[in-house]
């Protein structure tokens, strides 16, 4: 039973078209116009699109040339990641005024546990509203929020009234909310999985709920149990304020396909230098080096090796990447190379105390 589970007051805050909105805020000439961050050039890929561009079907991870066909008036702007990071830090400062239990997922979204909060406000909905108002007044951007009993439902709810909206799913509303939800709206159900579910007659949360745990495990592997429980409102993952970085990477997409390992060495050197710079900045080192290769036919291959010691020096990273490059013959010309380091020497930090409370007759959201 849902009411037998620990209940928390979780807010998921998701900035609206974050990168694109910052570009429009910093350059008033771009306001109200369809813009794409990144994606310029013959092989560029879009990082973000404004809502004006999204109306034409333009979205992140789309090839720039395809986006330009969908939206002939599309304006391509360069990334300004330092600026995005600066704004993100300002927004997180606002979050910490309410709770220390803040789990950033990326620069533009985070979970907040406000079950017990610094303001002594029993209403998570009012806290979310106040946070969104402060972001708008102090930063100049709009945000959307979802409020509910756990991270999963809050995440789904934050997308419900986008942009610049808010959705609260109270404890007694969770099951009905999930049953009516299109399966594509479930966090963790990607495009491929959604198509597979459609083929099996699973279109809504209610359809999913009627499938047994055994059926879901058999048809969806290790994700089966996740689907089984979340559709029942069961998701016990706590907000993790000190998420431990598990890997660090850098990659490059090339303007022209590379057909020989010789042509790739210079590219790898620049990538290794960037990985080393990020490792040094984050004050971490790693043992496992992974080389990512995306071929011209878009097939993806990874090759990894684990060293007996931690590294962050660019020359050692590069040497390991070279070994992996020559490990086996390339199966096609290459459009992208990436290097990542995992098995990092990060230490688990003590988390702020996190409490859960049981459902009571009066549980204000």
Secondary structure, 3 states (H helix, E strand, C coil): CHHHCCECCEEEEEECCHHHHHHHHHCHHHCCCCEEEECCCCCCEEEEECHHHHCCCCCCCCEHHHHHHHCCCCEEECCCHHHHHHHHHHHHHHHCCCCCCEEEEECCEEEEECCCCCCCCCCHHHHHHHHHHHHHHHCCCCEEEEEECCHHHHHHHHCCCCCCCEEECCHHHHHHHHHHCEHHHCCCCCHHHHHHHHHCCCCEHHHHHCCCHHHHHHHHHHHHHHHHHHCCCCCCCCCCCCCCCCEEEEEEEEEEEECCHHHHHHHHHHHHHHHHHHHHHHCCCEEEEEEEEEECCCCEEEEEEEEEEEECCHHHHHHHHHHHHCCCCCCCCEEEEEEEEEEECCCCCCCCCCCCECCCCCCCC
